Amino acid sequence: MEILFIGTGSAFCVNNYHSNAVVKVNNKNFLVDAGGDLRFSLHENNMSYKDIEAVYISHFHADHIGGLEYLAFKSYFDNEKPKIKLYIHESFEKPLWNYSLKAGLGVINNNKLTLDDFFEVIMVKKSFEWEKVKFDLIETHHVSEIQNTLPVFGLMIHAAKNVYVTGDTRFIPSVLDSIYKKADIIIHDSETAQNKSRIHSHFDDLISLSTKIKAKTYLWHYSDNVSLNFEYWENLALKNGFKGFLRKGEIIKV
């Protein structure tokens, strides 16, 4: 298995595309999140909607779901393309359609459509398997710590090594410590803006993690200041004990 990082930037970055990744298993492609610039990030990696067999959505922000309309329309009008499998937490089905996708996808040629017309929807509670790889959903806190307020579900991917992809999370080591310890590789969102939004884990906070956790942690979902001065930030990350910042187009083999 390998993971291709087709984008590594934060929501409003210009240079680096959104933080979306493609898990490659048995020559098939599983997309983790689908940001609004998905068609460009796939194209830059010699891919398109045709190459995506399945997609997982961690939460409803546009840098994670904005590309679903592209996948939906392109595959819907392609008679040779099987429906893409869409894995979502069981609580996501109605709000994803009603609040995010229905306005653009709800009617085609006077026919009222649903999410199932575009995707093979697979609702998940705690875990699922794809191509004999197990994925566990890990709930975390993003915009709020109030229950059911924009829930986010990261992934623990069980392959030759356990890979934890945080999704978007506040800095909550007391909540995630046991997950960090179970992982062999951590793909962690790392805010790098000068002013902390407090809805992401900021680099200045992440450096307080233990040496063992940082030694297995790659950083992504960063602002343009990193991509414009990557060598500086990479050296800073390495100096502080991380495995480094992920570059757009980088591949990790697991």
N, C-alpha and C positions, 0 to 999 in steps of 0.2 A: 504494500500500500504506500502511496505517496500523497502528499498534500501540496497543491499548487495554490499560491496566494496571488490571485488575479488582481487584487487591490489590497492596499494596506492603510488607506487614509481614513480620516474621520469624516463626519457627516458633511462638512462644508469645505473640504479640501478641494483644490483645483488640480493639483499635480499628480495625485497618486491613486485615484479611484477609491471607491468605498471598500471597506474591509470585508471582502467576500473571498471564500476559498473553495477550491474544487478537490474533493477527496476522490482519488483514482484507485479503483479496485477492479481487477479482471477486465481491463480495457473499458470500464464503464465509469461514468462521471456523476458524482453526487455533489451538488452545489450547496454550500452552507451559507445561507442568506443571499439575497438578490437585490442589491442596491440599485438606485436609479440610473447609474451609469453602466449597468451590467453589459449592455450590448457593445460598449466600447472596450471594457476590460476583457471580455471574452474574445473580441476580435483581435485585440493586441496579442493574445495568446493563441492565435490561429484556431479559435473555437467560435461556435455560435449556439443558438438554441438547439440546433440539430444534435449537438454533442452531449446534451444534458439529459440523463435518464431520470434523475430524482433531485429534489430540492428540499431543504429544511429551512424553516423560518423561526428565528429566535424571538422576535418581537416586531412591533408594528411601525417603527420609525422608518422614514423613507429610504435611508441608506441601507436598510435591511429588507424592505419589501418593494421599493420603487421599480424594480426590474421585473416584477411578476407580470405586469401587463404586457411587457415585451414578450416574455415566454408564452403567455396565454394566447395572444393574438397570432404570433408567428406559428405556433404549433397547431392552433385551431384551423388555420387556413392552409396547412400543409397536410395533404391527405396521406402522405407516406410516413409522417411522424407520429409514433404512438404517443398517447397522453403521458406527460411527465408526472411521475409520482410526487405528490406534495405531502410532506410529513409536517404536521403541525400539532401542537398540544391541543387536547380535546376542548379546551376552553376557547380556542382561537377561531373556530369555524365560522360562527355567526358574525362576530365583530370584524374579522378579516374581510369578509364579503360585504357586509352591510355598511361598514364605515370607511373602507379603503378601496375596494375593487369594483363594487357594483356600479358606481357612477360611470365608469369607463367601459365595463364589460357586460353590463346587465342586459343590453338589447343589441342584437345584430339582425339586420334585415327583417325588422318587425317581430322577431322572435325573442321572447324573454328567456334569458339564460341564467344558470347558476354556476357556482364554483366547480361543480362536478362536470359541467360541459367542457371545461378547459383542462382540468387536472384529474388525475386519479388520487383523490383525497384520502389520506390515511391519517386518522386521528390517533394521537398517542397520549398515554397517561404518564408513564414513567420511563419506558424504554422501547426500542424497536430494533429489528435487524434488517440490514440491507447488504446483499451479496455476502452473507455469512459473517458480517461485521456487526458487532453489537454497539448500539449507541444508547447511553443513558442521558436523560434530561436532568439538568442541574438548575434548579430555580435560584434566582438571585434578585437583588434589589437594584433598580436603575434610577428612574426619576423620583421615586418615593419609596419609603419603607412601609407605606400603608398597604395592607393586603388587597390584592386584586387591582392595584393601580399600575397599569401598563406592566404586566408580568413579563419577565425575561427568563428564557430557558436556554442556558448554555448547553454544551454537549461534552460528555466524557466518551471518547471513542476508544473502544477496546480492540487493539490490533496486537502486533508483536510488542508494542509498547502502549501504555495508556496515555492518550492525548486529551488534555482538557482545554476546550475552547470556551472562554468565559462568556462570550456574548458581550453585552454592555453591562458593566456592574460598577456600583459604588465601591469604594475601598472599605471592605468589610471582612478583614482577615479572621475575625472571631467566628464568622459564619462559614467562611470558605476554607478554613485551615485544614479540616479533615479531607476535603476534596483536593487541595493542593498536595497533601501528603500522599494520596493515592495515585496521583499522576506521575508519569515519567517525563512527560513534556507538557508545558503549559503555554498556551497562546493567549496572552493577556492584553486587554485593551489598556492603553496608556495615554492619558491626556498629556499634552505638552504645551498647551497654551499658558501664557503668563498668569492669567486669572483662572482660578479653579472653578469649574462649573458645579462641582460636587455631585454630578450624576455619573461621572466616570472615575475610574481609578487614576489619579494623577501620578506622573513619574516621581514627583517629590515625596509622595506617600509610599509608593511601591518600593522605594529604596530601603524602607524600614522593615521589609520582610526578611525572614531568616536567610542566612547564607545558602542553606540547602534548597530552599524554594527558589530563590533567585537564580541559582546555578542551572535550573532546568526550565527557565522562563524566557520565552521570546516575547517581544513587545510589538504591538501594531495598533491600528486605529488612532494614529497620531496626526497632528496638524501639519500644515505645509512647512512650518519652520524646520521640521526634521528632514523632509525630502529636499529642502533647499540647502541644507548644511548637514548632509547625512554623515559624513566622516566624523564631525564633531560629536553628534549625538550617539553614534555607534561607539566611539571611544568612551564617552561618558557612561553608556550602558555597561560596557565591558568592565570599566573601572569600578563600577558599583556592583559587579558580580552577576549581571544578567548574561544570557546567551546572546543578547543583542537585539537590535530592531530588525524586523523583517523588511526586506525590500520587495517592492512590487515585482511579481514574476518569480519570486524565490520558491524553491521546492524543498520540502523536508521529506525524506524517506523514512518510513516507519516499519 
